[in-house]
Amino acid sequence: MGFFTGRVTFLRFHVNGPNQRMFGEEHIERLKGFEAGRSRIASADGIEVGWTAGDHILDTDFTLEKNIINDTLHFEMRVDTEKLPADLFRAYYAVELKALSSKNPSGMPSAKQKREARETARERLEQEAKDGRYRKRKCVPVLWDAKSNEVLFGATSLTHVDRVVSLFQQTFGYALDAMSAGRRAYQLAELHQTTRTVDDSSPSAFVPGVTPEDVAWIADESSRDFLGNEFLLWLWYNSEGESDTVKVADESEVTYMIARTLTLECPRGQTGHETITHEGPSRLPEAKRAIQSGKLPRKVGLTLVRHDDQYELTLHAETLAVGSAKLPNPPEDVTSPRARLDDRATQLRDLIETLDLLYNKFSEQRFGKQWQDTLPRMQRWLSREERRAA
């Protein structure tokens, strides 16, 4: 079951509806009403989606015991894609065309014969496809947490986001809002009644004269998701220029390290992007040169420690998506299978809370008076001798 074994990957969504006191039979029945292979909810591109119960791609046996764990509702979205093999289509077309044009005096097929051969080949493939031989099935885990009223979708790619949002609303009647970097900043601003500050924000000039006013990968002018790129750069700066331990709002401390991978991209969309894989990628000279030339981080590998629990993950900037997160093992005294599942749900919540506390700390500085001091320090950090030498 996706979120309860191995590493976890997810995008976060806020449920636009009342908090669920608890999940029960009603939710199970709603999932059954849109189970994969039954409802045939297909988009214009012929892709069908539906829910599965999580054990395997054909599992539609939804039960309270299996799908409700520690105030979470766990299930999967199955994506069925019908893809006719192009090489077989070409083969059928060649066979049909040869048969149709065999008696032509010129030996060359006519335009009409080409059309007929193409239609016959496609009809033959579509007839074969009715038994499902060309259908590809893929499941993506989904977890709805009653405590936070958030949905986790087990992917970092946005490929199937529209499908899960639409299917979730049809099933449960609630819309989903993506918890991107900009959306999270607005949430925090609403708590402190400072939304105007977020509205008026624009990309920070970390490298004066080089950093552009717009970010190439954010097409929507109203989006503030560039704050995710600034968040990752702020983490990088703190780990080198200040401290790799941050005291957060609940008085706990988060110690972190940029590790394993680092992806940087030119915000102008001109000098491309680069991915650096190394035990400590941010310490390499090429990484320093990249950010000194104005590039921004779009994805980093992180190791986090809070309350003596260690997490390893990849964090995406604009979406705040989490990739391949390794959660702590359950305590040795947690031995029963059910207790281990409950502990896993708690560890997942703790990871999300840790990331939120770090982002909250950044937001407090970014939209507070401290930024007037922090931004110049980051600019000086980026203008050290390495940049002049480059």
NORFEN-V145461 format. One record per residue. N is the residue number from 1. RES is the residue in three letters. OMEGA is omega in whole degrees, 0 to 359 (999 if undefined). Layout:
n=N res=RES omega=OMEGA
n=N res=RES omega=OMEGA
This chain:
n=1 res=MET omega=192
n=2 res=GLY omega=186
n=3 res=PHE omega=187
n=4 res=PHE omega=175
n=5 res=THR omega=174
n=6 res=GLY omega=179
n=7 res=ARG omega=183
n=8 res=VAL omega=179
n=9 res=THR omega=181
n=10 res=PHE omega=163
n=11 res=LEU omega=182
n=12 res=ARG omega=177
n=13 res=PHE omega=173
n=14 res=HIS omega=180
n=15 res=VAL omega=179
n=16 res=ASN omega=181
n=17 res=GLY omega=181
n=18 res=PRO omega=174
n=19 res=ASN omega=179
n=20 res=GLN omega=177
n=21 res=ARG omega=176
n=22 res=MET omega=177
n=23 res=PHE omega=182
n=24 res=GLY omega=186
n=25 res=GLU omega=180
n=26 res=GLU omega=180
n=27 res=HIS omega=178
n=28 res=ILE omega=180
n=29 res=GLU omega=179
n=30 res=ARG omega=176
n=31 res=LEU omega=179
n=32 res=LYS omega=181
n=33 res=GLY omega=180
n=34 res=PHE omega=182
n=35 res=GLU omega=183
n=36 res=ALA omega=178
n=37 res=GLY omega=182
n=38 res=ARG omega=187
n=39 res=SER omega=179
n=40 res=ARG omega=175
n=41 res=ILE omega=185
n=42 res=ALA omega=176
n=43 res=SER omega=182
n=44 res=ALA omega=180
n=45 res=ASP omega=176
n=46 res=GLY omega=179
n=47 res=ILE omega=181
n=48 res=GLU omega=178
n=49 res=VAL omega=177
n=50 res=GLY omega=182
n=51 res=TRP omega=169
n=52 res=THR omega=187
n=53 res=ALA omega=169
n=54 res=GLY omega=182
n=55 res=ASP omega=178
n=56 res=HIS omega=188
n=57 res=ILE omega=180
n=58 res=LEU omega=185
n=59 res=ASP omega=175
n=60 res=THR omega=179
n=61 res=ASP omega=181
n=62 res=PHE omega=178
n=63 res=THR omega=178
n=64 res=LEU omega=185
n=65 res=GLU omega=185
n=66 res=LYS omega=191
n=67 res=ASN omega=176
n=68 res=ILE omega=184
n=69 res=ILE omega=173
n=70 res=ASN omega=178
n=71 res=ASP omega=173
n=72 res=THR omega=174
n=73 res=LEU omega=187
n=74 res=HIS omega=179
n=75 res=PHE omega=180
n=76 res=GLU omega=173
n=77 res=MET omega=178
n=78 res=ARG omega=180
n=79 res=VAL omega=179
n=80 res=ASP omega=182
n=81 res=THR omega=177
n=82 res=GLU omega=181
n=83 res=LYS omega=180
n=84 res=LEU omega=183
n=85 res=PRO omega=184
n=86 res=ALA omega=182
n=87 res=ASP omega=178
n=88 res=LEU omega=176
n=89 res=PHE omega=179
n=90 res=ARG omega=180
n=91 res=ALA omega=179
n=92 res=TYR omega=180
n=93 res=TYR omega=181
n=94 res=ALA omega=180
n=95 res=VAL omega=181
n=96 res=GLU omega=182
n=97 res=LEU omega=179
n=98 res=LYS omega=180
n=99 res=ALA omega=183
n=100 res=LEU omega=186
n=101 res=SER omega=186
n=102 res=SER omega=183
n=103 res=LYS omega=179
n=104 res=ASN omega=179
n=105 res=PRO omega=183
n=106 res=SER omega=184
n=107 res=GLY omega=181
n=108 res=MET omega=180
n=109 res=PRO omega=177
n=110 res=SER omega=179
n=111 res=ALA omega=179
n=112 res=LYS omega=179
n=113 res=GLN omega=177
n=114 res=LYS omega=178
n=115 res=ARG omega=180
n=116 res=GLU omega=180
n=117 res=ALA omega=180
n=118 res=ARG omega=181
n=119 res=GLU omega=180
n=120 res=THR omega=180
n=121 res=ALA omega=180
n=122 res=ARG omega=179
n=123 res=GLU omega=179
n=124 res=ARG omega=179
n=125 res=LEU omega=181
n=126 res=GLU omega=177
n=127 res=GLN omega=178
n=128 res=GLU omega=185
n=129 res=ALA omega=183
n=130 res=LYS omega=179
n=131 res=ASP omega=175
n=132 res=GLY omega=185
n=133 res=ARG omega=181
n=134 res=TYR omega=182
n=135 res=ARG omega=176
n=136 res=LYS omega=182
n=137 res=ARG omega=178
n=138 res=LYS omega=179
n=139 res=CYS omega=176
n=140 res=VAL omega=183
n=141 res=PRO omega=178
n=142 res=VAL omega=178
n=143 res=LEU omega=179
n=144 res=TRP omega=183
n=145 res=ASP omega=181
n=146 res=ALA omega=184
n=147 res=LYS omega=181
n=148 res=SER omega=186
n=149 res=ASN omega=177
n=150 res=GLU omega=175
n=151 res=VAL omega=173
n=152 res=LEU omega=179
n=153 res=PHE omega=192
n=154 res=GLY omega=177
n=155 res=ALA omega=171
n=156 res=THR omega=177
n=157 res=SER omega=180
n=158 res=LEU omega=187
n=159 res=THR omega=186
n=160 res=HIS omega=183
n=161 res=VAL omega=180
n=162 res=ASP omega=181
n=163 res=ARG omega=181
n=164 res=VAL omega=178
n=165 res=VAL omega=181
n=166 res=SER omega=182
n=167 res=LEU omega=179
n=168 res=PHE omega=180
n=169 res=GLN omega=177
n=170 res=GLN omega=183
n=171 res=THR omega=188
n=172 res=PHE omega=177
n=173 res=GLY omega=182
n=174 res=TYR omega=175
n=175 res=ALA omega=178
n=176 res=LEU omega=175
n=177 res=ASP omega=180
n=178 res=ALA omega=180
n=179 res=MET omega=180
n=180 res=SER omega=181
n=181 res=ALA omega=179
n=182 res=GLY omega=179
n=183 res=ARG omega=179
n=184 res=ARG omega=178
n=185 res=ALA omega=178
n=186 res=TYR omega=177
n=187 res=GLN omega=180
n=188 res=LEU omega=180
n=189 res=ALA omega=178
n=190 res=GLU omega=179
n=191 res=LEU omega=182
n=192 res=HIS omega=179
n=193 res=GLN omega=180
n=194 res=THR omega=183
n=195 res=THR omega=179
n=196 res=ARG omega=180
n=197 res=THR omega=178
n=198 res=VAL omega=178
n=199 res=ASP omega=185
n=200 res=ASP omega=185
n=201 res=SER omega=176
n=202 res=SER omega=182
n=203 res=PRO omega=180
n=204 res=SER omega=180
n=205 res=ALA omega=181
n=206 res=PHE omega=175
n=207 res=VAL omega=184
n=208 res=PRO omega=181
n=209 res=GLY omega=181
n=210 res=VAL omega=181
n=211 res=THR omega=182
n=212 res=PRO omega=179
n=213 res=GLU omega=179
n=214 res=ASP omega=180
n=215 res=VAL omega=190
n=216 res=ALA omega=186
n=217 res=TRP omega=177
n=218 res=ILE omega=186
n=219 res=ALA omega=183
n=220 res=ASP omega=182
n=221 res=GLU omega=181
n=222 res=SER omega=182
n=223 res=SER omega=174
n=224 res=ARG omega=182
n=225 res=ASP omega=174
n=226 res=PHE omega=177
n=227 res=LEU omega=176
n=228 res=GLY omega=176
n=229 res=ASN omega=179
n=230 res=GLU omega=178
n=231 res=PHE omega=180
n=232 res=LEU omega=178
n=233 res=LEU omega=176
n=234 res=TRP omega=176
n=235 res=LEU omega=180
n=236 res=TRP omega=180
n=237 res=TYR omega=181
n=238 res=ASN omega=184
n=239 res=SER omega=181
n=240 res=GLU omega=186
n=241 res=GLY omega=182
n=242 res=GLU omega=181
n=243 res=SER omega=178
n=244 res=ASP omega=176
n=245 res=THR omega=183
n=246 res=VAL omega=175
n=247 res=LYS omega=187
n=248 res=VAL omega=193
n=249 res=ALA omega=181
n=250 res=ASP omega=178
n=251 res=GLU omega=174
n=252 res=SER omega=179
n=253 res=GLU omega=177
n=254 res=VAL omega=175
n=255 res=THR omega=185
n=256 res=TYR omega=178
n=257 res=MET omega=173
n=258 res=ILE omega=189
n=259 res=ALA omega=168
n=260 res=ARG omega=185
n=261 res=THR omega=179
n=262 res=LEU omega=179
n=263 res=THR omega=182
n=264 res=LEU omega=181
n=265 res=GLU omega=178
n=266 res=CYS omega=181
n=267 res=PRO omega=176
n=268 res=ARG omega=182
n=269 res=GLY omega=186
n=270 res=GLN omega=186
n=271 res=THR omega=172
n=272 res=GLY omega=181
n=273 res=HIS omega=178
n=274 res=GLU omega=177
n=275 res=THR omega=182
n=276 res=ILE omega=178
n=277 res=THR omega=184
n=278 res=HIS omega=178
n=279 res=GLU omega=176
n=280 res=GLY omega=189
n=281 res=PRO omega=183
n=282 res=SER omega=181
n=283 res=ARG omega=182
n=284 res=LEU omega=181
n=285 res=PRO omega=182
n=286 res=GLU omega=176
n=287 res=ALA omega=178
n=288 res=LYS omega=181
n=289 res=ARG omega=181
n=290 res=ALA omega=181
n=291 res=ILE omega=176
n=292 res=GLN omega=176
n=293 res=SER omega=176
n=294 res=GLY omega=179
n=295 res=LYS omega=181
n=296 res=LEU omega=177
n=297 res=PRO omega=177
n=298 res=ARG omega=179
n=299 res=LYS omega=178
n=300 res=VAL omega=169
n=301 res=GLY omega=182
n=302 res=LEU omega=165
n=303 res=THR omega=183
n=304 res=LEU omega=174
n=305 res=VAL omega=176
n=306 res=ARG omega=183
n=307 res=HIS omega=179
n=308 res=ASP omega=175
n=309 res=ASP omega=182
n=310 res=GLN omega=179
n=311 res=TYR omega=173
n=312 res=GLU omega=185
n=313 res=LEU omega=169
n=314 res=THR omega=182
n=315 res=LEU omega=178
n=316 res=HIS omega=191
n=317 res=ALA omega=190
n=318 res=GLU omega=183
n=319 res=THR omega=188
n=320 res=LEU omega=178
n=321 res=ALA omega=180
n=322 res=VAL omega=180
n=323 res=GLY omega=173
n=324 res=SER omega=181
n=325 res=ALA omega=176
n=326 res=LYS omega=182
n=327 res=LEU omega=178
n=328 res=PRO omega=174
n=329 res=ASN omega=178
n=330 res=PRO omega=177
n=331 res=PRO omega=183
n=332 res=GLU omega=182
n=333 res=ASP omega=176
n=334 res=VAL omega=189
n=335 res=THR omega=184
n=336 res=SER omega=181
n=337 res=PRO omega=182
n=338 res=ARG omega=179
n=339 res=ALA omega=179
n=340 res=ARG omega=176
n=341 res=LEU omega=178
n=342 res=ASP omega=180
n=343 res=ASP omega=179
n=344 res=ARG omega=178
n=345 res=ALA omega=179
n=346 res=THR omega=179
n=347 res=GLN omega=178
n=348 res=LEU omega=177
n=349 res=ARG omega=181
n=350 res=ASP omega=177
n=351 res=LEU omega=181
n=352 res=ILE omega=178
n=353 res=GLU omega=179
n=354 res=THR omega=178
n=355 res=LEU omega=179
n=356 res=ASP omega=180
n=357 res=LEU omega=176
n=358 res=LEU omega=181
n=359 res=TYR omega=178
n=360 res=ASN omega=179
n=361 res=LYS omega=176
n=362 res=PHE omega=183
n=363 res=SER omega=178
n=364 res=GLU omega=178
n=365 res=GLN omega=185
n=366 res=ARG omega=183
n=367 res=PHE omega=176
n=368 res=GLY omega=181
n=369 res=LYS omega=182
n=370 res=GLN omega=184
n=371 res=TRP omega=178
n=372 res=GLN omega=176
n=373 res=ASP omega=184
n=374 res=THR omega=183
n=375 res=LEU omega=177
n=376 res=PRO omega=178
n=377 res=ARG omega=177
n=378 res=MET omega=178
n=379 res=GLN omega=178
n=380 res=ARG omega=177
n=381 res=TRP omega=181
n=382 res=LEU omega=184
n=383 res=SER omega=180
n=384 res=ARG omega=186
n=385 res=GLU omega=183
n=386 res=GLU omega=182
n=387 res=ARG omega=181
n=388 res=ARG omega=179
n=389 res=ALA omega=179
n=390 res=ALA omega=999
